[in-house]
């Protein structure tokens, strides 16, 4: 019963944060930032354990996979555009995926992280359910990977639009590839705010990033973590 109540609380806090963000449009008011902070504060103040909270929250986590599959709808609607720019999208996502893995490994070495933490950091640019699977397959800790993924997504959503404006990137395909590759589902959510096509490109980029990372991560890890 407690798990269900906490799940309902999470949904209510998210909807409230979403309403506030819709009215103010300030990135620091994003539901992806406000909701976790409020839930963490609630757990600390009430003394409710994470395991008790996760008994209900796990149901929300399980919805990530069907939510990811739902991106197939805008993909179908914009199939002609995707086919036209397939080569550019694939090249952009591949280079972004390789850069993300290498930068993660170099960051881990610079911070002198343990092997487990280093491998857990590698899939940080992949959407959560797939990142956790990749982490487990390469010897990482899935729960730690989930934290890195969330941080990457939030930072990518906060910084991404500013970076795009700074470099005057206004092409919808380029914007979609950038946000989807760097900030996975969170970036894709932001991409759909820019335009439907940008969001669609971002969603396919997010999926391709997962596939490319799954392919290149083990090889790059063997090179850089010898």
N, C-alpha and C positions, 0 to 999 in steps of 0.2 A: 504493500500500500504506500509506504514512504517513497519507494522508487517512482511510482506513478505520480505522486504529488510533486516530487522534484522535477520530473520530466515536464509536467504541466507548468511548473514555475519557469523552467527554462524557455519553453515556448512563449509564455506570456511576456517574459523579459525581452526576448528577441523581437516580438511583435511591437512592443512599446519602443524599443530602440530603433526599429525600422521606421516607425511613424515619425519619431524625432528626426532621424536622418533625412527622411523624405521632405520634412519641412525646412530643415536648416542647410542640408547638402554640404556639411563640413566633414572632411575625411576622418577627423578625430572622433566624430560621433557615429562612425560606422558601426552597425550592429555586430560585426565581427570583432570589434574591439571592446565595445561597451558591454555586450552580453557576457563574455568570459570574465571580465573584471568584476561585474556585479555578482555573478555566480560564485566566484572565488571569495569575494568579500562576505557573501551570505554564508558560505561553508565555514569560513574562519570564525565568524561571529557566533554561529549556532553550534559549532563543534561537530557538525555532521561529517562523517568520514567520506573520503572519495569513493570507496567501495559501495557505500550505501547510495550515494548519488548516482554512481555509474550503473546501479541495478536498473534504473529507469532510463538514464542517459544513453545506455548502450543501444536502446531501441532507435534513438535518433541517429546514432552512429551507423547502425545497420542500413538506414535509409540512404546513406551516401552512395552506395552502389547502384540502386535503381535510379537515383537522381542523376548519376553520371550517364547511365544508359539513355536517359530522357533527352540528352543533348542530340540524339539522333534525329529528333524532329526538325530543328533548324538546319541540320546538315542536309536533310532531304530537300528542304525548301530551297536551299542555295547550292544545290549540287552542281549546276552549270558553272557557277563562279569558282567553286572549289576545283573542278576539273580544269578550268582555264589556268588557274594559278597553282596547280599541284606541285610543279617543280620548285617554284619559289618558296612555297610553304614547307616542303620537305627539306630543302636546303637550309632554310632559316631555323627550323626546329632542330635539325641534326646538329648544326653548329652551336645552337643554344644549349642543347642537352650535353654535348661534350664539354662546353665551357662551364656549365653548372657542376658537372661531376669533378672536373679538374680543380675548379676553384674551391669546391667543398673539401677535397683531399688536401689541397695546399693550406687552406684555413685550419683544418684539423691538425696538420703537422706544425703549423706556426703556433697554435695554441697548446701543442704537446698533448693532444687528446689521446686517450687509450684507443686500442684497435677497435673495440666495440663501439665507442662513441664516434670514431671516424667513419666506420661503415654505416652507422645509423644516420650520419649527416648527409651522406652521398645522395639519397633519393629525395632531398628536401624540395626539389622543384617539380615533384610528381604529385598528382592528386592523392589525398590521404589513403583510401583503401588500397590502391595499387602500390603506393610508396611503402606501406607497411608490409606488403607481400614481398616486394623487392628487398627491403631491409632484412627480412627473415631469410631470404634465399642467399644473401651475400654475407650473412653472419652478424647482422646488426641487431638492435633491440627495437622492435616495432613501436612500442609505446613512446620511446624517446624520439624515434623518427617522426611520429605524429606531432610532437611538440615542435620539432624543427620545420615541419611542413606548414604548420599554422603560422609560425613566426615569419617564414618566407612569404607566405601568401599575404599576410597583413602588411608587411614592409613593401612588398611588390605593389600592392594596391595603393598604399599611401604615396610611394615614390614614383610609380609608373607613369601616371598622367603628367607629372611635372617633368620627368625625363623626356617623354614624347614631345612636350611643348618646347623644351630646351633645345632639342635637336630638330625641331620643326618637322616631325614625322606626322603627317596628316593623312597618309594613305591608309585606307581601312584594312587592307590585307596586312600591311606592315604592323599596324597597331595590334591587330588580332594575334599575329604570330608572337609579338613581343610580350603581350600580357598573358597569353595562354602558356607560353613556354616558360616564362619566368615566375608566374604567380598562380599557375594551375587553376583550380576551380574558383578561388577568390578573385583572381585576375579576370577570369571569364565573366564573373558576375559584374565586375566593373566595365568590362568590354561591352556587355549588352546595354549598359547605360549610355555608351557612346553611340552605338547604332546596332541594328540587328545583324548586319553583315559582319561588323567587327566582332561581335559576340560569337557568331557562327565560326569564323576563322579561328578565334581564340579557343573554342571548344574542340575543334579538330586538332589544333596545335597541342592542346593539353593531352589529348589521347595519344598523339604521335610521340610526344615527349616521354610518356610512360613506356611506350614500346622501344624507343631508341635508348632510353636509360637502362632498361632491362638488358638490352644487347651490349651496350658499351661499358656499363659500370664494372662488370667483373674484369674485363680486359684492362681497363684503366687502373683499377685498384691493384691488380697484379704488378703493374708497372711502377706506380707511385708509392705503394705501401710495401715495398720489398724490405 
